[in-house]
Amino acid sequence: MSILSDIQKQIIKAIEEHERLLLAAKHLEDLREKYKKGLEYIAELDKILDQELKDIEALEALGVKSLFHKMLGSKEEQLEKERQDFLEASLKYKAIKKTLELQKYEINILDEKVHRIPILRQEIESLKSQREQEILANNNTEEARLLSIINEKYDLCVILNKNIKEAIEEGEKAQKLLKLVLSYLKKARDWGNWDMAGSKLGNLSKNRAIDMAMSHLTKAQHQLDLFAGELQDIGKAARGFQITKLQFNKFTDFFFDNLISDWIIQQKIKSTISNVESTMDQIKRLQLSLEQESKACNKQKKELEQKRNDLLIS
């Protein structure tokens, strides 16, 4: 059995204290919830006591009119009942009040303790770093070799996770732009109906919708290029995202606006909508894949952290 170094002993002691404080933090959380409910309950009891006292005072003030209460019982009987209700509520109030005082006292003590958790975490990391240097100083040992491998794998995992996060963010930006493109393309899809109606407002709307679609289409293509670049950074075979950039001309209404050109443009719009929707589906699938990779990476990080901790303490 290997002899533990002073740093190892300090690490073990700090970790044990950290675990105790985590349990205390959990207890503190539960205690605060109970304290909150106790305050709500005592507020209700306070209202009940106030009402019971008013009822007693009202009965004591009754004179001849109290005769009308014989149907419900004598004045003395009613007074006795109200006093018993008041006493019961008063005892409950005092009991809850005492419990709250004890809970508040315990909360204050635990609060002081759990404030040490982040400080203790820093101490543990500092001690682990010292222990790591202690191991790596003897670079010919098996421990040093294993620790180097673990650290290298961990660093790669951190970089990969960072790239995955960036790729997902770029994909989300691309999706938002593509949704805008779709919304404008769908407005322009009914071009033929507008033209046949001979509406100037319709013509203006169609041109504006196509202009906006084209504007966002260009931005979306740029964003997709960024997304593809992020995918390449994490080693994914990124298929070149390309959306057909249609050159919609603003045809002179009195010359080109006829059923044939109308039908051609409509087919182009429908084709572009289909292309955009297909690209959005592809991005969704890639993002789901990225999220799965991120989960696997986080799992590997935890396993590597555990192996590192075991190596530093053992």
Secondary structure by P-SEA (a helix, b strand, c coil): cccccaaaaaaaaaaaaaaaaaaaaaaaaaaaaaaaaaaaaaaaaaaaaaaaaaaaaaaaacccccccccccccaaaaaaaaaaaaaaaaaaaaaaaaaaaaaaaaaaaaaaaacaaaaaaaaaaaaaaaaaaaaacccccaaaaaaaaaaaaaaaaaaaaaaaaaaaaaaaaaaaaaaaaaaaaaaacaaaaaaaaccaaaaaaaaaaaaaaaaaaaaaaaaaaaaaaaaaaaccccccccccccccccccccccccaaaaaaaaaaaaaaaaaaaaaaaaaaaaaaaaaaaaaaaaaaaaaaaaaaaaaacc
